[in-house]
Amino acid sequence: MKFTIERYILFCKDMQGVTAFYSDVLGLKPSIRTDTPASEWVELGTKAFRLALHKASNPGSKGSNRNKIVFRVDDVGAAREYLLDHGVRMGKHNHWAHADACDGKDPEGNVFQITG
């Protein structure tokens, strides 16, 4: 089973301010997406690895961090079963028009996501 690190999702309230920080201050190049407004989702970085900013009214914080690393897989269902077989706590397999994904937790409870 192959897992490729693709992006890190950072949940935030102030999309404009956080986007400006990572693009203007740190120099990460934003990529344009036509399927989601920039007020809700922005990706910055390279094709190999991106920082994704996701609008949230109550972003993750110490003790309840929702931020997560995302791994690309060829088949989310098969990868989910593989991880379950290895004792990993996995959530529901979600299907959307543009992709499918499933969240899991590492041994310390940190959230990660697999996506196809």
Order of alpha helices (4+ residues) and beta strands (2+ residues): beta-alpha-beta-beta-beta-beta-alpha-beta-beta-beta
